Amino acid sequence: MATILQHLPVGQKVGIAFSGGLDTSAALHWMRNKGAVPYAYTANLGQPDEADYDEIPRKAIEYGAEAARLIDCRSQL
């Protein structure tokens, strides 16, 4: 069951769909600074405008993710 958080749970794990753009980078950094333990998930949908999918999880770690996963979803499309 998916949950949209109304309050940030300090010291608890929180998942975020992470694109690597400005909005999700700022959200991830904010979550970590407010005491959450963020985990970042990125879906590889095969978008032609994305130059380097492998860089996105590294960027998530730099912005404060505890861990980051790149999930290849191309075969499901």
Biopython code that builds the backbone (N, CA, C, O; Angstrom):
import numpy as np
from Bio.PDB.StructureBuilder import StructureBuilder

atoms = [
    (1, "MET", "N", (0.832, -1.176, 0.000)),
    (1, "MET", "CA", (0.000, 0.000, 0.000)),
    (1, "MET", "C", (0.878, 1.241, 0.000)),
    (1, "MET", "O", (1.788, 1.348, 0.822)),
    (2, "ALA", "N", (0.632, 2.156, -0.881)),
    (2, "ALA", "CA", (1.408, 3.390, -0.974)),
    (2, "ALA", "C", (0.873, 4.413, 0.020)),
    (2, "ALA", "O", (-0.327, 4.483, 0.286)),
    (3, "THR", "N", (1.780, 5.192, 0.551)),
    (3, "THR", "CA", (1.397, 6.235, 1.493)),
    (3, "THR", "C", (2.041, 7.541, 1.079)),
    (3, "THR", "O", (3.231, 7.591, 0.769)),
    (4, "ILE", "N", (1.248, 8.593, 1.076)),
    (4, "ILE", "CA", (1.784, 9.938, 0.872)),
    (4, "ILE", "C", (1.937, 10.545, 2.252)),
    (4, "ILE", "O", (0.960, 10.686, 2.987)),
    (5, "LEU", "N", (3.151, 10.903, 2.601)),
    (5, "LEU", "CA", (3.426, 11.394, 3.943)),
    (5, "LEU", "C", (2.878, 12.798, 4.152)),
    (5, "LEU", "O", (3.041, 13.675, 3.303)),
    (6, "GLN", "N", (2.235, 12.995, 5.280)),
    (6, "GLN", "CA", (1.761, 14.318, 5.675)),
    (6, "GLN", "C", (2.786, 14.999, 6.580)),
    (6, "GLN", "O", (2.828, 16.225, 6.671)),
    (7, "HIS", "N", (3.613, 14.189, 7.248)),
    (7, "HIS", "CA", (4.664, 14.684, 8.132)),
    (7, "HIS", "C", (5.906, 13.831, 7.896)),
    (7, "HIS", "O", (5.797, 12.641, 7.601)),
    (8, "LEU", "N", (7.060, 14.424, 8.023)),
    (8, "LEU", "CA", (8.306, 13.698, 7.800)),
    (8, "LEU", "C", (8.667, 12.888, 9.043)),
    (8, "LEU", "O", (8.813, 13.466, 10.120)),
    (9, "PRO", "N", (8.815, 11.569, 8.926)),
    (9, "PRO", "CA", (9.140, 10.744, 10.087)),
    (9, "PRO", "C", (10.642, 10.785, 10.400)),
    (9, "PRO", "O", (11.451, 10.214, 9.668)),
    (10, "VAL", "N", (10.991, 11.446, 11.461)),
    (10, "VAL", "CA", (12.391, 11.597, 11.860)),
    (10, "VAL", "C", (12.956, 10.239, 12.272)),
    (10, "VAL", "O", (12.350, 9.507, 13.055)),
    (11, "GLY", "N", (14.128, 9.921, 11.727)),
    (11, "GLY", "CA", (14.806, 8.678, 12.062)),
    (11, "GLY", "C", (14.246, 7.440, 11.387)),
    (11, "GLY", "O", (14.691, 6.328, 11.673)),
    (12, "GLN", "N", (13.282, 7.611, 10.501)),
    (12, "GLN", "CA", (12.673, 6.468, 9.829)),
    (12, "GLN", "C", (12.986, 6.475, 8.338)),
    (12, "GLN", "O", (13.303, 7.511, 7.755)),
    (13, "LYS", "N", (12.890, 5.294, 7.739)),
    (13, "LYS", "CA", (13.128, 5.151, 6.301)),
    (13, "LYS", "C", (11.975, 5.754, 5.508)),
    (13, "LYS", "O", (10.803, 5.565, 5.836)),
    (14, "VAL", "N", (12.339, 6.489, 4.448)),
    (14, "VAL", "CA", (11.355, 7.107, 3.561)),
    (14, "VAL", "C", (11.823, 6.884, 2.130)),
    (14, "VAL", "O", (12.981, 7.152, 1.808)),
    (15, "GLY", "N", (10.936, 6.395, 1.270)),
    (15, "GLY", "CA", (11.270, 6.204, -0.141)),
    (15, "GLY", "C", (10.856, 7.404, -0.960)),
    (15, "GLY", "O", (9.837, 8.035, -0.680)),
    (16, "ILE", "N", (11.655, 7.725, -1.984)),
    (16, "ILE", "CA", (11.338, 8.827, -2.880)),
    (16, "ILE", "C", (11.634, 8.394, -4.317)),
    (16, "ILE", "O", (12.677, 7.804, -4.599)),
    (17, "ALA", "N", (10.706, 8.697, -5.207)),
    (17, "ALA", "CA", (10.944, 8.489, -6.640)),
    (17, "ALA", "C", (11.863, 9.621, -7.079)),
    (17, "ALA", "O", (11.475, 10.789, -7.045)),
    (18, "PHE", "N", (13.069, 9.281, -7.486)),
    (18, "PHE", "CA", (14.122, 10.267, -7.725)),
    (18, "PHE", "C", (14.471, 10.332, -9.203)),
    (18, "PHE", "O", (14.926, 9.347, -9.785)),
    (19, "SER", "N", (14.255, 11.502, -9.814)),
    (19, "SER", "CA", (14.569, 11.682, -11.236)),
    (19, "SER", "C", (15.976, 12.227, -11.449)),
    (19, "SER", "O", (16.547, 12.083, -12.530)),
    (20, "GLY", "N", (16.530, 12.849, -10.419)),
    (20, "GLY", "CA", (17.831, 13.487, -10.556)),
    (20, "GLY", "C", (17.730, 14.950, -10.928)),
    (20, "GLY", "O", (18.746, 15.634, -11.045)),
    (21, "GLY", "N", (16.515, 15.435, -11.116)),
    (21, "GLY", "CA", (16.304, 16.842, -11.439)),
    (21, "GLY", "C", (16.338, 17.717, -10.192)),
    (21, "GLY", "O", (16.551, 17.234, -9.080)),
    (22, "LEU", "N", (16.125, 18.998, -10.396)),
    (22, "LEU", "CA", (16.212, 19.968, -9.306)),
    (22, "LEU", "C", (15.205, 19.674, -8.196)),
    (22, "LEU", "O", (15.565, 19.703, -7.019)),
    (23, "ASP", "N", (13.960, 19.395, -8.549)),
    (23, "ASP", "CA", (12.921, 19.194, -7.533)),
    (23, "ASP", "C", (13.215, 18.003, -6.631)),
    (23, "ASP", "O", (13.183, 18.132, -5.407)),
    (24, "THR", "N", (13.500, 16.855, -7.216)),
    (24, "THR", "CA", (13.716, 15.671, -6.383)),
    (24, "THR", "C", (15.065, 15.724, -5.667)),
    (24, "THR", "O", (15.211, 15.152, -4.587)),
    (25, "SER", "N", (16.048, 16.399, -6.252)),
    (25, "SER", "CA", (17.334, 16.576, -5.570)),
    (25, "SER", "C", (17.153, 17.427, -4.317)),
    (25, "SER", "O", (17.680, 17.101, -3.254)),
    (26, "ALA", "N", (16.404, 18.521, -4.450)),
    (26, "ALA", "CA", (16.139, 19.396, -3.306)),
    (26, "ALA", "C", (15.301, 18.673, -2.252)),
    (26, "ALA", "O", (15.560, 18.808, -1.056)),
    (27, "ALA", "N", (14.301, 17.905, -2.687)),
    (27, "ALA", "CA", (13.453, 17.171, -1.745)),
    (27, "ALA", "C", (14.265, 16.142, -0.968)),
    (27, "ALA", "O", (14.094, 16.001, 0.243)),
    (28, "LEU", "N", (15.133, 15.434, -1.646)),
    (28, "LEU", "CA", (15.975, 14.426, -1.007)),
    (28, "LEU", "C", (16.895, 15.067, 0.024)),
    (28, "LEU", "O", (17.012, 14.569, 1.144)),
    (29, "HIS", "N", (17.538, 16.152, -0.338)),
    (29, "HIS", "CA", (18.430, 16.880, 0.571)),
    (29, "HIS", "C", (17.651, 17.384, 1.786)),
    (29, "HIS", "O", (18.122, 17.272, 2.918)),
    (30, "TRP", "N", (16.469, 17.936, 1.553)),
    (30, "TRP", "CA", (15.623, 18.454, 2.628)),
    (30, "TRP", "C", (15.218, 17.335, 3.583)),
    (30, "TRP", "O", (15.263, 17.507, 4.801)),
    (31, "MET", "N", (14.820, 16.181, 3.025)),
    (31, "MET", "CA", (14.405, 15.054, 3.859)),
    (31, "MET", "C", (15.530, 14.617, 4.792)),
    (31, "MET", "O", (15.304, 14.377, 5.978)),
    (32, "ARG", "N", (16.732, 14.517, 4.254)),
    (32, "ARG", "CA", (17.888, 14.107, 5.061)),
    (32, "ARG", "C", (18.172, 15.149, 6.141)),
    (32, "ARG", "O", (18.419, 14.798, 7.295)),
    (33, "ASN", "N", (18.136, 16.424, 5.771)),
    (33, "ASN", "CA", (18.416, 17.488, 6.740)),
    (33, "ASN", "C", (17.367, 17.569, 7.841)),
    (33, "ASN", "O", (17.660, 18.045, 8.938)),
    (34, "LYS", "N", (16.160, 17.116, 7.568)),
    (34, "LYS", "CA", (15.084, 17.136, 8.570)),
    (34, "LYS", "C", (15.048, 15.857, 9.408)),
    (34, "LYS", "O", (14.179, 15.698, 10.265)),
    (35, "GLY", "N", (15.994, 14.946, 9.159)),
    (35, "GLY", "CA", (16.131, 13.785, 10.030)),
    (35, "GLY", "C", (15.575, 12.471, 9.520)),
    (35, "GLY", "O", (15.653, 11.461, 10.221)),
    (36, "ALA", "N", (15.020, 12.455, 8.326)),
    (36, "ALA", "CA", (14.533, 11.198, 7.752)),
    (36, "ALA", "C", (15.713, 10.408, 7.186)),
    (36, "ALA", "O", (16.810, 10.945, 7.031)),
    (37, "VAL", "N", (15.485, 9.148, 6.883)),
    (37, "VAL", "CA", (16.492, 8.292, 6.261)),
    (37, "VAL", "C", (15.968, 7.965, 4.857)),
    (37, "VAL", "O", (15.268, 6.970, 4.670)),
    (38, "PRO", "N", (16.312, 8.810, 3.866)),
    (38, "PRO", "CA", (15.725, 8.642, 2.533)),
    (38, "PRO", "C", (16.400, 7.560, 1.692)),
    (38, "PRO", "O", (17.620, 7.395, 1.711)),
    (39, "TYR", "N", (15.567, 6.833, 0.958)),
    (39, "TYR", "CA", (16.005, 5.846, -0.023)),
    (39, "TYR", "C", (15.454, 6.287, -1.370)),
    (39, "TYR", "O", (14.262, 6.567, -1.490)),
    (40, "ALA", "N", (16.308, 6.350, -2.384)),
    (40, "ALA", "CA", (15.915, 6.871, -3.697)),
    (40, "ALA", "C", (15.732, 5.736, -4.699)),
    (40, "ALA", "O", (16.521, 4.792, -4.747)),
    (41, "TYR", "N", (14.678, 5.850, -5.494)),
    (41, "TYR", "CA", (14.364, 4.860, -6.526)),
    (41, "TYR", "C", (14.160, 5.579, -7.852)),
    (41, "TYR", "O", (13.399, 6.543, -7.934)),
    (42, "THR", "N", (14.844, 5.104, -8.887)),
    (42, "THR", "CA", (14.737, 5.689, -10.219)),
    (42, "THR", "C", (14.352, 4.600, -11.206)),
    (42, "THR", "O", (14.936, 3.516, -11.205)),
    (43, "ALA", "N", (13.373, 4.890, -12.042)),
    (43, "ALA", "CA", (12.931, 3.948, -13.071)),
    (43, "ALA", "C", (13.578, 4.308, -14.403)),
    (43, "ALA", "O", (13.464, 5.440, -14.872)),
    (44, "ASN", "N", (14.256, 3.339, -15.008)),
    (44, "ASN", "CA", (14.778, 3.524, -16.360)),
    (44, "ASN", "C", (13.669, 3.122, -17.314)),
    (44, "ASN", "O", (13.381, 1.938, -17.487)),
    (45, "LEU", "N", (13.050, 4.121, -17.931)),
    (45, "LEU", "CA", (11.969, 3.883, -18.887)),
    (45, "LEU", "C", (12.448, 4.001, -20.321)),
    (45, "LEU", "O", (11.657, 3.918, -21.261)),
    (46, "GLY", "N", (13.760, 4.197, -20.485)),
    (46, "GLY", "CA", (14.337, 4.298, -21.818)),
    (46, "GLY", "C", (14.139, 5.647, -22.486)),
    (46, "GLY", "O", (14.139, 5.740, -23.713)),
    (47, "GLN", "N", (13.971, 6.690, -21.691)),
    (47, "GLN", "CA", (13.791, 8.017, -22.269)),
    (47, "GLN", "C", (15.034, 8.412, -23.067)),
    (47, "GLN", "O", (16.153, 8.313, -22.563)),
    (48, "PRO", "N", (14.844, 8.852, -24.298)),
    (48, "PRO", "CA", (15.995, 9.189, -25.143)),
    (48, "PRO", "C", (16.740, 10.446, -24.695)),
    (48, "PRO", "O", (17.881, 10.659, -25.104)),
    (49, "ASP", "N", (16.118, 11.279, -23.867)),
    (49, "ASP", "CA", (16.778, 12.512, -23.433)),
    (49, "ASP", "C", (17.652, 12.312, -22.197)),
    (49, "ASP", "O", (18.291, 13.261, -21.742)),
    (50, "GLU", "N", (17.695, 11.103, -21.646)),
    (50, "GLU", "CA", (18.530, 10.831, -20.479)),
    (50, "GLU", "C", (19.855, 10.241, -20.943)),
    (50, "GLU", "O", (19.902, 9.130, -21.470)),
    (51, "ALA", "N", (20.928, 10.996, -20.741)),
    (51, "ALA", "CA", (22.243, 10.606, -21.263)),
    (51, "ALA", "C", (22.901, 9.476, -20.462)),
    (51, "ALA", "O", (23.526, 8.595, -21.051)),
    (52, "ASP", "N", (22.768, 9.487, -19.119)),
    (52, "ASP", "CA", (23.503, 8.526, -18.300)),
    (52, "ASP", "C", (22.672, 8.111, -17.085)),
    (52, "ASP", "O", (22.727, 8.759, -16.040)),
    (53, "TYR", "N", (21.918, 7.051, -17.224)),
    (53, "TYR", "CA", (21.085, 6.574, -16.117)),
    (53, "TYR", "C", (21.915, 6.168, -14.906)),
    (53, "TYR", "O", (21.476, 6.348, -13.770)),
    (54, "ASP", "N", (23.104, 5.624, -15.130)),
    (54, "ASP", "CA", (23.935, 5.169, -14.019)),
    (54, "ASP", "C", (24.380, 6.315, -13.117)),
    (54, "ASP", "O", (24.731, 6.085, -11.960)),
    (55, "GLU", "N", (24.370, 7.522, -13.618)),
    (55, "GLU", "CA", (24.766, 8.687, -12.830)),
    (55, "GLU", "C", (23.681, 9.082, -11.825)),
    (55, "GLU", "O", (23.992, 9.675, -10.792)),
    (56, "ILE", "N", (22.421, 8.766, -12.107)),
    (56, "ILE", "CA", (21.316, 9.220, -11.257)),
    (56, "ILE", "C", (21.412, 8.664, -9.831)),
    (56, "ILE", "O", (21.280, 9.448, -8.891)),
    (57, "PRO", "N", (21.633, 7.368, -9.610)),
    (57, "PRO", "CA", (21.778, 6.886, -8.228)),
    (57, "PRO", "C", (22.985, 7.501, -7.508)),
    (57, "PRO", "O", (22.920, 7.763, -6.307)),
    (58, "ARG", "N", (24.063, 7.728, -8.224)),
    (58, "ARG", "CA", (25.228, 8.379, -7.603)),
    (58, "ARG", "C", (24.871, 9.785, -7.134)),
    (58, "ARG", "O", (25.288, 10.217, -6.059)),
    (59, "LYS", "N", (24.099, 10.487, -7.946)),
    (59, "LYS", "CA", (23.652, 11.832, -7.583)),
    (59, "LYS", "C", (22.758, 11.777, -6.336)),
    (59, "LYS", "O", (22.853, 12.643, -5.466)),
    (60, "ALA", "N", (21.903, 10.774, -6.253)),
    (60, "ALA", "CA", (21.028, 10.628, -5.087)),
    (60, "ALA", "C", (21.844, 10.450, -3.811)),
    (60, "ALA", "O", (21.527, 11.043, -2.780)),
    (61, "ILE", "N", (22.879, 9.645, -3.877)),
    (61, "ILE", "CA", (23.758, 9.443, -2.720)),
    (61, "ILE", "C", (24.417, 10.762, -2.329)),
    (61, "ILE", "O", (24.510, 11.077, -1.143)),
    (62, "GLU", "N", (24.872, 11.532, -3.308)),
    (62, "GLU", "CA", (25.494, 12.832, -3.030)),
    (62, "GLU", "C", (24.536, 13.779, -2.316)),
    (62, "GLU", "O", (24.961, 14.574, -1.478)),
    (63, "TYR", "N", (23.253, 13.702, -2.639)),
    (63, "TYR", "CA", (22.261, 14.582, -2.028)),
    (63, "TYR", "C", (21.711, 14.049, -0.709)),
    (63, "TYR", "O", (20.868, 14.696, -0.087)),
    (64, "GLY", "N", (22.174, 12.884, -0.276)),
    (64, "GLY", "CA", (21.813, 12.411, 1.053)),
    (64, "GLY", "C", (21.049, 11.112, 1.145)),
    (64, "GLY", "O", (20.633, 10.729, 2.238)),
    (65, "ALA", "N", (20.849, 10.422, 0.043)),
    (65, "ALA", "CA", (20.143, 9.141, 0.112)),
    (65, "ALA", "C", (20.983, 8.113, 0.859)),
    (65, "ALA", "O", (22.197, 8.034, 0.669)),
    (66, "GLU", "N", (20.341, 7.343, 1.691)),
    (66, "GLU", "CA", (21.008, 6.246, 2.384)),
    (66, "GLU", "C", (21.446, 5.193, 1.369)),
    (66, "GLU", "O", (22.527, 4.615, 1.479)),
    (67, "ALA", "N", (20.590, 4.958, 0.387)),
    (67, "ALA", "CA", (20.868, 4.042, -0.715)),
    (67, "ALA", "C", (20.020, 4.484, -1.899)),
    (67, "ALA", "O", (19.016, 5.178, -1.739)),
    (68, "ALA", "N", (20.440, 4.072, -3.084)),
    (68, "ALA", "CA", (19.711, 4.451, -4.299)),
    (68, "ALA", "C", (19.706, 3.270, -5.255)),
    (68, "ALA", "O", (20.709, 2.575, -5.413)),
    (69, "ARG", "N", (18.551, 3.053, -5.893)),
    (69, "ARG", "CA", (18.420, 1.942, -6.840)),
    (69, "ARG", "C", (17.909, 2.452, -8.170)),
    (69, "ARG", "O", (17.006, 3.287, -8.233)),
    (70, "LEU", "N", (18.499, 1.937, -9.224)),
    (70, "LEU", "CA", (18.041, 2.179, -10.585)),
    (70, "LEU", "C", (17.336, 0.903, -11.035)),
    (70, "LEU", "O", (17.938, -0.171, -11.063)),
    (71, "ILE", "N", (16.070, 1.024, -11.384)),
    (71, "ILE", "CA", (15.265, -0.136, -11.753)),
    (71, "ILE", "C", (14.953, -0.071, -13.241)),
    (71, "ILE", "O", (14.335, 0.884, -13.713)),
    (72, "ASP", "N", (15.381, -1.085, -13.972)),
    (72, "ASP", "CA", (15.169, -1.128, -15.422)),
    (72, "ASP", "C", (13.747, -1.604, -15.706)),
    (72, "ASP", "O", (13.426, -2.776, -15.512)),
    (73, "CYS", "N", (12.912, -0.701, -16.161)),
    (73, "CYS", "CA", (11.496, -0.999, -16.436)),
    (73, "CYS", "C", (11.201, -1.085, -17.928)),
    (73, "CYS", "O", (10.039, -1.201, -18.318)),
    (74, "ARG", "N", (12.225, -1.031, -18.760)),
    (74, "ARG", "CA", (12.001, -0.976, -20.209)),
    (74, "ARG", "C", (11.257, -2.185, -20.749)),
    (74, "ARG", "O", (10.435, -2.036, -21.653)),
    (75, "SER", "N", (11.514, -3.364, -20.232)),
    (75, "SER", "CA", (10.854, -4.563, -20.768)),
    (75, "SER", "C", (9.367, -4.608, -20.416)),
    (75, "SER", "O", (8.615, -5.379, -21.012)),
    (76, "GLN", "N", (8.948, -3.807, -19.476)),
    (76, "GLN", "CA", (7.549, -3.790, -19.050)),
    (76, "GLN", "C", (6.705, -2.807, -19.850)),
    (76, "GLN", "O", (5.490, -2.732, -19.664)),
    (77, "LEU", "N", (7.342, -2.058, -20.733)),
    (77, "LEU", "CA", (6.605, -1.052, -21.508)),
    (77, "LEU", "C", (6.115, -1.610, -22.820)),
    (77, "LEU", "O", (5.477, -0.897, -23.594)),
]
sb = StructureBuilder()
sb.init_structure("model")
sb.init_model(0)
sb.init_chain("A")
sb.init_seg("    ")
for serial, (resi, resn, name, xyz) in enumerate(atoms, 1):
    if name == "N":
        sb.init_residue(resn, " ", resi, " ")
    sb.init_atom(name, np.array(xyz, "f"), 0.0, 1.0, " ", f" {name:<3s}", serial, name[0])
structure = sb.get_structure()
